[in-house]
Amino acid sequence: MATPFASPVSPRLIRLPEVMRQTGLSRSTIYEAIKRGDFPKPVSLTSTARAWHSEEIDAWITERRAARDARFSLSKSTSDVVPGGRHDET
């Protein structure tokens, strides 16, 4: 019997090929971003195997989308301004 607070999708760990597929990033780009602190760190499964929490990868993708939308919205609002500081009336 399921509990009323159970999430519809169980948290899961995903390996590097799946992370690469979901993000569209290469292995080297992922590890460079981890080093910079711009990408979720993997968890150790064994002494050599690593995996990522699927929720953290989903959140990273959502953050990228939100950043893109914010940049698009900002560039669109500033492009409506005509010389002299007036907004375009179109």
N, C-alpha and C positions, 0 to 999 in steps of 0.2 A: 504494500500500500504506500503510495507516494505521500510525502508530507505536503501540507498546503504552501510551504515556503520554498519548495524545491524549484530550482531554475529549470526552464524547459530544456536547456542544453547543458550537459555536465561540463565542468571545466576540463580541459584536456591539454596535454603537452604535445607540441608539434616539433618535428625535426627540421633541420636546415632546408632540405629540398622543398618542404611545404612552406616554410617562411619565405623562401625565395620566390615561390610561385605566387603567394598571396601579395607580396610587396612589389614584385617586379625588380627587386634588387639582386645584384650578384653577391656571391659569398664574400668577396673582398670588400665590397661597399658596406655590407652589413657589419663586418668586423671593424672596419674603420669608424663607422657611426657609433658602435658600442664603445670604442676607445675614446671618442669625443664626448660620450655621454648623451648622444642623440638617438639612441635606439635601445630597446629593452635588453637587458643582459640575460643570457641563457641560464638554465639551472643544470647542475651536474646530475646525470643519471648513473654514470659509472666513472671510472677514472679517465675514460676517453670519450664517452658519449654525452652530448649536450642536447637540450631541447628548450623550447620557449613555451611560456603559458599562452594559450591561444587568446585569452582575454587581453593580455598586454599587447599582442600584435594587433588585435582588432582596435584597441584604444589608440595605438600609434597611427594606424591608418586613418581613423576618425579625426585625430589631431591634424594630420596632413591635409585632410579634406577641409577642415574648418579654417586652417591657415590660408589655403588657396581661396576659399570663398571670401574670407576677410580681405585679402589682397585684391580680388576681383571687384568686390563691392567698393573698396576705397578708390581704386583706379577709375571705376565707372562714375563715382560721385565727383571726383576731381575733373574728369573730362567734360562734365556738363557745365563747367565754369568757363565763361568767355572773357577775353581781355577787358579790363576795367572792373572785374570783380562781380559782374552780374551773372546770374544763372541763365542758362539757355532755356528759352520758353517753349521748346518743342514738345 
